[in-house]
Amino acid sequence: MADPTEQQERRRAFVRAYTRVQAPPGLPELRLHLGGEVTPLWQLTEAELDREGVDPPFWAFAWAGGQAVARYLLDTASEVSGLRVLDVASGSGLCALAAARAGAATVRAVDIDPFSVTAIGLNATLNDLDVQVACVDLLDDEPPDVDVVLAGDVCYERAMAQRFLAWLERASAAGARVLLGDPGRGYLPRDRLVRLAEYELPTTPEVEEAPLRVVGVYTLR
């Protein structure tokens, strides 16, 4: 069995080797380890893990929905200041980092990809922010006791969107404020949401239809 510490060090080395530290578009307050093109990094990830069919490297890009949530939190710090925040499907940790920068009391970021967990840790250190990180799928469990739940760009597949929205509605029913960022994905349940803000943001060319998208920040009705 591989040593967990050695695996973590390998992932840290991988993230550092194949990304560049830069501020996401429109978010000069934060810096991330960001990749260049999706497909080459995806292939490198498969080679590193010695298997095919792994998830895309969501952790290496500032996706439009996450950018919008992060910008909204930095502009509207009262949404999270002094509160307990959970960022689900955190990817690079962008939303979690913005919440921490905006003054959240505690921030927890979770993702099912170990590379994401590694990247979030590196990005938190890079920004001198305190973010708790866990590699876990929370969607089959009852939502934890937090004040705010963040979700950036999670409606890109039908089954995933349905699963996320059902869990987010349970979180809302338990008393959490849900903030969801989305650039108009086909599976976004607009009739169940209230738009709080919108931004015109640059996107990742390989996976988006246009270089700029109007991206909304929503909460549940």
C-alpha positions in Angstrom: 0.0 0.0 0.0 1.3 3.4 -1.0 2.4 5.7 1.9 -0.3 8.5 2.3 2.4 11.1 3.0 4.4 10.1 -0.1 1.2 10.3 -2.2 0.4 13.8 -0.8 3.9 15.0 -1.6 3.6 13.6 -5.1 0.4 15.4 -5.6 1.9 18.7 -4.3 4.8 18.3 -6.7 2.4 17.6 -9.6 0.2 20.7 -8.9 3.3 22.9 -8.6 4.8 21.5 -11.8 1.8 21.9 -14.1 0.2 25.1 -12.9 1.2 28.8 -12.7 0.4 31.0 -9.7 -1.9 33.8 -10.9 -4.9 35.8 -9.9 -8.2 34.6 -11.4 -9.8 37.0 -13.8 -11.6 39.8 -11.9 -10.3 38.6 -8.6 -7.0 40.4 -7.8 -7.5 39.7 -4.1 -6.7 36.0 -4.5 -4.0 33.9 -6.2 -4.4 30.3 -7.3 -2.3 27.5 -8.9 -4.0 27.5 -12.3 -3.5 25.3 -15.3 -3.2 26.3 -19.0 -5.3 23.9 -21.2 -7.7 21.3 -19.9 -6.9 18.4 -22.2 -3.1 18.2 -21.7 -3.4 18.5 -17.9 -6.1 15.8 -17.9 -3.8 13.5 -19.8 -0.9 14.2 -17.5 -3.2 13.4 -14.5 -4.1 10.1 -16.1 -0.5 9.3 -16.6 0.4 10.3 -13.0 -2.3 8.0 -11.7 -1.6 5.3 -14.3 -5.3 4.9 -15.2 -7.8 6.2 -17.7 -11.2 7.7 -17.2 -10.3 10.0 -14.3 -12.4 13.1 -13.7 -11.2 16.3 -15.5 -8.8 18.5 -13.5 -11.5 20.8 -12.2 -9.1 21.9 -9.4 -6.8 23.6 -11.9 -9.2 26.2 -13.3 -11.3 29.1 -12.1 -14.6 28.1 -13.4 -17.2 30.8 -14.2 -19.6 29.8 -11.4 -16.9 29.8 -8.8 -15.6 33.1 -10.0 -19.0 34.7 -9.6 -19.5 33.4 -6.1 -16.1 34.5 -5.1 -16.6 38.0 -6.5 -20.0 38.2 -4.8 -18.5 37.3 -1.4 -15.7 39.7 -1.7 -18.1 42.5 -2.7 -20.8 41.4 -0.1 -18.7 40.3 2.9 -21.8 40.4 5.2 -23.0 37.2 3.5 -20.3 35.2 5.3 -18.5 37.5 7.9 -18.4 35.8 11.2 -20.3 32.7 10.0 -19.5 29.0 9.5 -19.1 28.3 5.7 -19.0 25.0 3.7 -17.8 25.0 0.1 -18.9 21.8 -1.7 -17.3 20.4 -4.9 -14.7 23.0 -4.1 -12.3 22.4 -7.0 -9.5 24.9 -6.6 -11.0 26.2 -3.4 -11.7 29.6 -4.9 -15.1 30.1 -3.2 -13.7 28.9 0.1 -10.8 31.2 -0.1 -13.1 34.2 -0.9 -15.2 33.3 2.1 -12.2 33.2 4.3 -10.9 36.5 2.9 -14.4 38.1 3.5 -14.1 37.2 7.2 -15.9 33.9 7.7 -15.4 32.5 11.2 -14.6 29.0 9.8 -14.4 27.7 6.3 -14.5 24.0 5.2 -13.8 23.0 1.6 -14.7 19.5 0.4 -14.2 17.7 -2.9 -14.0 14.0 -4.0 -10.8 14.5 -6.0 -7.6 14.1 -3.9 -5.8 16.5 -6.4 -8.4 19.1 -5.5 -7.8 18.7 -1.8 -4.1 19.1 -2.4 -4.6 22.2 -4.6 -6.9 23.8 -2.1 -4.3 23.3 0.7 -1.6 24.9 -1.5 -3.9 27.7 -2.5 -4.9 28.4 1.1 -1.2 28.6 2.1 -0.5 30.8 -0.9 -3.1 33.3 0.3 -2.3 32.9 4.0 -5.9 31.9 4.7 -7.2 29.2 7.1 -9.4 26.7 5.2 -10.2 23.2 6.5 -10.0 20.6 3.7 -11.5 17.1 3.3 -11.7 14.6 0.5 -15.3 13.4 1.0 -18.6 13.1 -0.8 -21.2 14.7 1.5 -24.2 14.4 -0.9 -25.4 11.1 0.6 -25.3 12.4 4.1 -27.4 15.0 5.9 -25.9 18.5 5.5 -23.6 19.5 8.4 -24.5 22.3 10.8 -23.2 25.4 9.0 -24.5 28.9 8.3 -23.7 29.2 4.6 -23.2 26.6 1.9 -21.3 27.6 -1.3 -21.6 25.7 -4.7 -19.8 27.0 -7.8 -20.8 25.6 -11.2 -22.3 22.2 -10.2 -25.2 22.0 -12.8 -23.2 20.8 -15.8 -24.7 17.3 -15.9 -28.3 16.3 -15.3 -27.8 13.6 -12.7 -25.2 15.7 -10.9 -27.4 18.8 -10.9 -30.4 16.8 -9.5 -28.2 15.3 -6.8 -26.7 18.6 -5.8 -29.9 20.5 -5.8 -31.7 17.9 -3.6 -28.8 18.1 -1.1 -28.7 21.9 -1.2 -32.4 22.1 -0.6 -31.9 19.9 2.5 -29.2 22.2 3.7 -31.5 25.2 3.2 -34.3 23.5 5.1 -31.9 22.9 7.9 -31.2 26.6 8.1 -28.2 27.2 5.9 -28.0 30.1 3.4 -27.2 28.5 0.0 -25.2 30.5 -2.6 -24.9 28.9 -6.0 -22.9 30.3 -9.0 -23.8 29.3 -12.5 -23.1 30.6 -16.1 -26.4 29.4 -17.5 -25.9 25.6 -17.6 -28.8 23.6 -19.1 -29.6 21.9 -15.9 -29.9 24.9 -13.7 -33.4 24.9 -12.1 -34.1 28.6 -12.5 -37.6 28.3 -11.1 -36.2 27.2 -7.8 -33.7 30.0 -7.5 -33.5 33.8 -6.8 -30.8 35.7 -8.6 -28.7 37.9 -6.2 -26.1 39.2 -8.6 -24.6 38.7 -12.1 -21.2 39.2 -13.7 -19.7 39.1 -17.1 -16.7 36.8 -16.7 -14.1 35.2 -18.9 -14.4 31.4 -19.3 -12.2 28.4 -20.0 -12.1 28.3 -23.9 -11.9 24.5 -24.2 -15.1 23.8 -22.3 -17.2 26.9 -22.9 -19.1 28.1 -25.9 -17.9 31.8 -25.6 -14.9 33.6 -24.2 -17.3 35.6 -21.9 -20.4 34.4 -20.1 -22.9 36.2 -18.0 -22.8 34.4 -14.7 -25.4 34.5 -11.9 -25.2 34.1 -8.2 -28.3 32.5 -6.8 -29.9 31.5 -3.6 -32.8 29.0 -3.1 -36.4 30.2 -3.0 
